[in-house]
Amino acid sequence: MMAVPSRSNFFHKNISKLAVFSVDRSNNQFTESMCVKSYGTITFPDNRSHQADFIRISNKASVMHVKEFLTGEWSGERPSLVISITGGAKKYNMKPRLLRAFQRGLLKVARTTGAWIITGGMNRGIMKLVGEIVETNPDRSRPIQLIGIATWGCVSGFEELDVQGSIVHYAKPSSETKGQAPLEPNHTKFIFVDDESKGQYGGEIAFRAKLEKAISGGFFASKTTTNSSNLNASLSRTSSLQSEQSDSVPVVLLVVEGGPNTVRTGYRNYLSTNLIDIHLFIVHEAVVQNNIPAVFLEGTGRCCDLFSKAFQLYEENRQKFEHIDKTRKHVDRNIISKRNEELKNTLREQLKDELRGISGETDASTSNTDKISHKTTTTTAADKTDYFELVYECIDTRKTYLNIISLNSRDPVEPDIDLVILQALLNAASISDNGKVNFQQKREQLRLALEWNRVDIARNYIMKDVRDWDNIGLKNLFVLALERNQIEFIKLFLEHDFSLTNLFGNSYELANLYMFPKKESHDVRKHARNSLLSIYTRIIQPLIGDSFNVAAALSMKEWTTNSESIQKNDNTTCTCCRPKQQQHTPSISDHNDSEQFERSINRIDVDKELFLWSVITDRRDLALLFWSRVKNKI
């Protein structure tokens, strides 16, 4: 590898932007808050057209500052979704059919939603596979953000990356050092966490978990405090979305393979100094502590298959116990407590073989000599970690956060992984105290579908009942779809008789639409009682010039006298399209007749107004849609 003295695009072009948090802070103060030790841009010989910016930070860096930098100036825009992928780091072969389903689903969800993907960043295992999938993205104009978070001392050739704004030509080393791995060349950004160790994997895990929690920002805020020791805890916990004004982003954990034989590294529990299975703790922390839903790919082995079996057995056993309770006339608290304890013990017994494989324990009949010979996989006496408790607490207290997708090669139908990932987020936001979805949660789910631009999710999985369209307040969401030019959502709203008149029956709402693409503040409401004319003169006319004289068309008197005739005759020429000599110039008294204007405003052809707005704001498809709906199309 060779460092080039020239400044990287990352720092040279954005040095003034680094003061994100306060204009008064100097650049040095900012980099100190993130504990930046080095930064620059990496080029890869295997992907010469690709460059990846990187920063190296201390493991004690401010997570919130890194989050603000990552979602702000470094990336330019806030994502609508973050997919955190964890799994096997060693080489393994996924069956072609399963690989095809995984590749298609991950690529689709990333492309359609604009999601970010976070991995460990190394050219190994699932991280390498994800990089290869992202490389197949056919739309080069919309690159997928693939962010690698790795331990600094585990990166092959990390010494060459100790630069200050240089471009580093990164080459895969001819021989690999134990405890190190090369970087995956399709990642777009790298965050190296420096814990001052060398060749010890896992130093980035705690920081990555905190960063993902900060990005999520409690997006699915738990309404109840969970406690695994509380046997009377409800089987269905509740959650709700953050407000629409929040900068939080939904995060989902995607687990592929994973287990003691793949990444049995030096990751340490916060309360213990013993080696533990990394993936169980990653899942437990994400689901139970950070309220992040998880998706497990059943059939990829190890951790995924353990959770899949545990989840299935839990449901079967719970239904059996509930059936027994129904036969009893009275079920008091003691009976419920006893039932929950029995359910837990039954599940522990059913999973004993899988748990032995996770913990490294051998059968009770195994001799001490055999145990010593297998000391690389056995649990030491000091390691008292109860892996079953980790699994059980996830299932018992966050069941709706766990989602299993089967990639069984015997299943004739390939699963839609993108749908499962998005449904996992919807499930985390959908369950109320009584286990039913209420209308407010339906609205929140619809907003998520808008964020992801997935009208298929909205149509087929959220707004399936006609009553949903009658009971949910949709006005703000419709305006949001207009502003984002999401025509398929607009069509979906209109298919269900969404009332444009109720929404745009007053000119203030129209004024807000015209204000959206312009950064300046136009306080139309304070000007002129004829607000439509004010909208035109203050906002529209500066955009299109003096091509049209619309004073007559927008005067209150003309609205009163002409709107009825326009409705009677669809072929009548619109007032604003007449020659100037044929147009009526409004008098001062016309503009003072506020009450008359308010009565006539209800007769505005809203479709025509939205057509004009679409043309002026260069929304071609929307313009065609509303033009097809207007009464007078000429």
N, C-alpha and C positions, 0 to 999 in steps of 0.2 A: 504494500500500500504506500501511497505517496501523497503528502499534503501539498496543496497548491496555495501559495500565499494570497491569492486574490480573495477578496471578500465573498462570502456566500450570499445567495439571494435571500436566504432566511434572515440574516442579520443586517446586511448592508442596506437593503431596501426598506427594512422595517425598524431601524434603530430608533426612530422617533416614536414608533408605536409601542415600544416596550414599556413605556410609562403608562400602563393600562389603568392603574388604580388611582393615581393622583397626578395631575399635571405639575404639581410642585415637586414631585419626587424626581431625583436624578436617576439616570440609567443604572448607576452603580447600586443605588439603594434598591432598585427593583430586582436586579439580578441577585442581590444578597437575600432578598425576601424569598426567592426561589432556590437559593443556594446553588446557583449555576456555576459549575466548575469548568465546563467546556461546551462548545457549540459549533455547529458547522453544517455542511451538506455532504452527503455520501453519494458517490456514483458507483455503479456496479458493472463489472465487465460482462455479466450475463444479461444485462438490461441497460444498454448504453443510453437509451433515450429517457431513462428514468432517473430521477434524483430524489433523495430522501433527506429532509432536514432532521437534525437531531439536537437534543440537549442532554447534558449530563448533570444530574442534580444529586444532592445529598439525600439519603433516606430520611433525613429529618426536615426536609423542605416543607414549606407551607402547602398543604394539599389544596387549599382554596385558591392560593395564588397560581398554582400550576393549572388548576381547573379553569380559572378565568383566562389565563394565557392560551390554553389549548382550545377552548371553545370560542375565544374572541379573536385576538390579533393573529395568532399562529394559523388558524384555519379559516378565518374570515367570516364564518357563519356558524350559528348554532345548529347541531344536527336535530333531526326529528326522532331519532332512535339510536341507541348504542347497543351493539351486540358484543358481549364479552365471551370469548371462546376459550375454554380450558379443556385439556385432555392429555392423551399420551404424548410424551416427548421423544420416545424411541421409535425407530422405524417399524411400521407395520403395514400390512396390505389390506385395504378395504376391498371387499368384493365389488366387481364392476357395476353391478346393478345398484348396490347401496351407494357407491361412489357417485354414480350418475344422479341419483335422487338428491344426495347431499349437495352436489355441485350445482344442480339446477335450482334447488330451493334457496341456498345461501346467496347465489348470484341474483336471483329474482328479488328477494327481500331487500338486498342492499341497493339494487338499481331503482326499484320502484319507490322506496321510502327515503332514499338519500341517507341511509344509515351509516354510522361509523362502525368499524369492526376493530376490536382490541384483542391482541394475542400476546404471547411471550416474545415474539419477534425473531425467534431462532429458525434456522433452516433445518428443522427436525420435526418429525411426527406430524401432528395435526396443524402446527404452525406453518410448516412447509406446504401442506395440502391446501390450507386456506390461501396462502400466497399464490399457488398455482391456479386456484379457482378465480381469484381476483384478476389474474393476468389474462384470463379469457374474456374479460368484460368487452363486449363488442362496441360499446359507445365510449370512445376515447375522449370525447368532448366533456363527458361527465365521469371523471375518474372516481373510483371508490376509495374512500379514506380508510386505509389499513394502518393501524397504529400499533407498534410493537413496544412493549414495556419489559425491559430485561435488566438483569443484574450486571452492572458494569464489569465486574471481575470475571464474568462468565462468557464475555464476548471474545471470540478469537481475534487476536491482534488489537485489543482495546487500546494498547499504548499509542497506536497510530491515530487514534481518534481524540487524543488529548490536544486539541487545537482550539484556537480562538477565532472562529469565523471563517476558517479555510474550507476549501473543497477537498475532500479526501477520496482518492480513488481506491476503493475497497476491493481487495482481491482475496479469494478464498485461500487460506493457508495450505501449503502442500502436505503438511502433517498437523494433526490436531492434538492439542494439549488436553490432558485429562481434566474434566470439569469445565471445559470451554466448548463453544459451538459457534459456527459462522452465522452471520445475519441473513435473514431471508430477503432476497433482492426485490420483491414486489411490494414491500411495505412503503408507505408514503411518509411516515414519520416514526421517529424512535425517541423514547424517553429512557435514558439509562440511569438506573438508581444505584448510586455508589454507597455501599455500606462498608467500604474499605476492606472487603474480603476478596480473595482470589480463588476461582474455581469452586465456589460453594453456591450451588443453585438455591433459589428460594428467597434471596435477599430482597427481591422486588415485590413479593406476594402481598405483604402487609400494606405496603404503599399503594399498590394497585387496587387493593380492596377499598382502601380509604378514598382513593381518587374516584373510583366508580360510585361509591356511596355519595361523594360530593356532587358528582355529575347528576346522579339521580335526584339528589336534593329532597329525599322523602317523597318522590313523585306519587307513590302509593302509600300515603300516610296511614299507618295503622291506627284504628280507633280503639283498640284494646291492647292492654299490656299482657304479653304472653308469659307464661311460666310453666316450664315443663313438669314441675313438681305438683302443679295444681291439677288433680285428677278430674276435677269438675269442669275443666276448661271446655269451652264450646268447640265442637269439631270443625266448625266453619268460622274462621276469623273474618273480620271485616276490614275493608280498606276503602279509601277514597282518593280521588285525584287532587293534586294541588290546583290552585286557582290558575286561570288561563294567563294571568299576568306573570306567573312564576317563571324563572329561567331554568327550572328543573327539566331534565330530559329523561324519558323512560329508558331504563336499562334492563336488558334480559341476559341471563347467563345461559350459554349453550355448552353442554357437557358432552364431549365425544370421547368414548373409551375412558381412560383414566383409571388408576389403581396402583397398588403397591408395586407391581412389576413393571410399571412404566415410569413413574416419577416418584420413587421412594427416596426423596432427597432430604437434605438437612433442614427442612422447614420445621420450625419449633412452635409448639403451642405457647400462648402467652403465659400460661401458668406452669409449664413443664419444660424441662430441658431434654426430653426424650424425643426420638424420631417418631413421627406420626404419619398417617396417610394424608397427603396434602389435599386431595380432591374432596374428601369428606368434610374437611374443615373449610375449604373454599365454598362448598355448597351451603354448609350450615351457616357460615357467616353471612353469605349473600342473602339467603332466604329468611333466616330467623332474625338476624340482627339488623340487616340493611334493607329489608322489605323489597328485595329484588327477585322477581320470578325466575324460575329455572326450567330449562327444557333438556330432557335426557334422551339421547338417541339409543333406544333399546336395540340390542343386537350388535353393538360395537364393543361390548364386553365390559368387565370389571365394574367400576363405580356405577355406570349407567344401568347395567343389568341388576345390580344389587338394589338400587332405588326402584327399578321397575317391578321386581319381585316383591319387595317390601310394600310398595304402594298397592299392588294387586291383592296381596294377602290381608293387608289392613282393611281394605274395603270389604272383602269377603267375610272376615271375622266380625267386623262391625255390624254388618247386616244380620249375621246370625244372632248376635247378642241383642240387637234391637228387636228382632222377631220374637225372641224369648221374652223381652220386656213387655211386648204388646199383649202377651197372654196373661200378664199379671194385672190385677185390678188396681193396685197402688204400687208405685215405684218411688221410694223415698231416696233421699240423698245418699244414704249409706249403701243402698243397692247399686246406685249409679257409680259410686266410688269403687265398689268391689268389682263391678263389671268392667270398668276402665282398667283396673289393675290386672284383671284376668286377661283382658284383651292384650295388654302390653306383654304379659308373660307368655301368652300363646304365640305371639309374633316373634318374641325373642327365641323361643324354642324352634320355630319353623325356619329361622334364618341362621341357626347356629353354624352350619357348614360354611355359608358365605362369610360370616363374621370371622370365623377362624382363618379363612383365606386372607381377609383384610388385615387382621391383627397379627398374623404370623403364628398363631397358636397351633399346637399339634393336638392330636387326639389324646385323651386321658390315659390310654393304654400305652402310649409311646414312652419308651424308656428315656432316662436322663441322658444316656449316651447319644441316642438319636436326636434329642433336643440340642445337645451341644454341637452335633455335626451340622445342624440346620440353624446355627446361630445367626446367620445372615438374614434369615426371614422370620425368626421368632421374636416375640416381644419380651423385653427384659422385665425382671421383677419390679423394677422401679416404674415401668410404664403402666400406669393404671387407667389409661384412657379407655372409656367404655364407648366403643364405636356404635353400638346399638343405640345408645342414648342420643347420639348425634343424628342418626337416621330417624329415630322415632320422634324426636322433637320437631324435625322438619315436617314429617307427615302429620303428626297430631295437632300441631299449632299453625301450620301454614300449608294445609292440604291444597288450597286453591292456587298456591304459588308454584306447585309442582306439576309439570306437564310431561307426559311420556309419549314419545313418538316411536312407533315400531318400524324398524328397518329390517324386519325378518325377511330373509331371502325367499322364504316359501310363500310369502304373501303376494298374490298376483297383481295387486294394485300398488303402484309406487306412491308413497305418501307425499303430500304437498307440505314440505318443510317450511316454506315461507308462511303458509297459513297457520301452521302450528305455532310458530314463533310469535306472530302477531296476535293470535288467539290467547297465547299465554299472558300477554299484557292486558288484553281485554278481560280475561278471567280475574286477574288481580284487582281489577277495578269494578267488578260487577256484583260481588256478593254482599248483600245487606245483612242486617242482624237476623232476619228470619230466613235467610238463604234465598231470597227472591230478588230479582233485579228490579229496581225502581226506575221511574222515568228520568230522574236526575242522572242516574248512572248511565242510562241509555244515551243521554245527551253527551256525557263525558266520553263514552265509547265512540260516538259519532265524531266528536272532535278529534279523537286519536286517528280515526280513519281519514279525516281531512288532512291531518298532519302528514300521514303517510301517503296521501293521494291514492288510496285504495278504495275505489267505489265498489268493487266486488265484495270487500269485507263489509261495507255499510249495507249493501243490498241483501246479501245472503246470510249474514251472521248477526247483524245488529238491529236493523229496522225491518224485521220480518213480518211484524203485525201491523195492520192498518191503523190500529189504535195508537201505535207509537208516534205516528205523524200528527195525530190530533192532540196529544198530551205533552209533547216536548216543545219547549221554547226554542224555535229554530232560527229566529231572525238574525241573531249575531253570526250564526254559523253560515247562513246563506250569504250575508255580506262578506264574510271571510272567504267563501268560495269564489265570489265575484272578484274580489281584490286579487286573489291568487290565480285567477283565470282557469279555474278547475271546472271545465265545461261539463264533464260527465256528472259531477255532483250537482251542478245547476239543473241538468236534465232530470236527475233523480228527484230533486225537490219538486220540480214542476210536474213531473208525472204523478205526484201525490197531492196535486192541487194546492201547492203552497201559494198563499195569497200575496202577490206583488203589491196590490193596492194597499193592503194593511201595512206593509212594510214601508213603502215609498209614497204613502198618501200625503205626507207633508214634505215640503221642499228641503227641510233640514237634513233629512236622510240622503237626499240627492246631493246636497252640498257636501256632505261627508264623503260621498263616493269620489267627487271631483278633487277633494283635498288629499285623498290617499296617495296618489303618485307624486305629489308636490310636497317638499319638505317644509315650505313656509307655512305659517299659520294664517288662514283666511277666516276671519271672524265674520262670516256672512250674516249671521243672525242679528248682528248689531246694525246692519246696513239695510235701508230700504224695506218697506213693508212688502214690496213685491220681491220675494226672495229668489224666485226663479230668474228674474231679470238680473238680479245682483250676482247670482251664480255665473251667469253668462258673461257679464261685463268684467267681473273681477277675476274669474278663473279660466273660462273657456276661451274668450276672445283673445287673450294674450298668446294662446297656443295656436290659434288658426288664423288670426289676423282679421281684416275687415271684409272677408269674402261674402259674408251674409249680413243682412240687416234683420235681426230677429226681434227688434223692439216691439213690433206689432204682435208677433206671435206670442211673446211672453208677457204682454200687458194684461192686467186683470180684466179689463173690459172685453178685450178680444177673446180671453179664455171663456168668458161668460156667454158671449154671443156666437162664437164660432164653434165651440166644442160640441154643441148640440147638432149643428149642421154637419160637422165632420162625422159624428156617429151615425147620422141618417144616410150619409152618402159616402161609401168607402172610396169612391173615385175622386173625391174632392181634393184639390191640391193643398198640401200643407201650407199654412200661412208664411212660414219662414222661407219657403221656396218661391214665393211670388216675386215679380219684379218690384223694385223699390217704389215705383210710382203708384203701384196698386195697393201698397201697404198703408195701413192707418197708423199715424203717429200718435202715440198715447198722450193725453193731456195730463196736467198735474193732478187733476181731480181723479183720474184713473188710478194713479199710484196711491192715493190716500184712501181708497175704498177697501180697507183691510178686511172687513167682514165679508164683503162680496167675494174677495179673492179666496178667503178660506173656504167658502162654500163651493167655489168653482174648482178648487185644487183637486177635489176628489174625482173630477172628471178628466184629469190628466191621463193620457194614454201612457201608462208606465212602461209598457214594452217599447214604445217609441223613444222614451227618454233613456232607457237602458241601451237601446240600439245606438243612439247618438253618443252616449258615454263610451260604449264599446269601440265605436269608430275613432273617437277623439283620443282614446287611450291605447289604440292599436291592439285591440283584442278581436282579431278577425273572426274566429270561430264563434265567439259570443255575439258579435255583431250579426252574423248570419242567423244565429238562433233567434235573437229577439226580432230581427227583421221578418222572419217567417211568422211571427206572432202578431205583428202590428196590423191594425185595421186597414190603414192606407199605406200600401207598399210602394207607391210612386212618389 
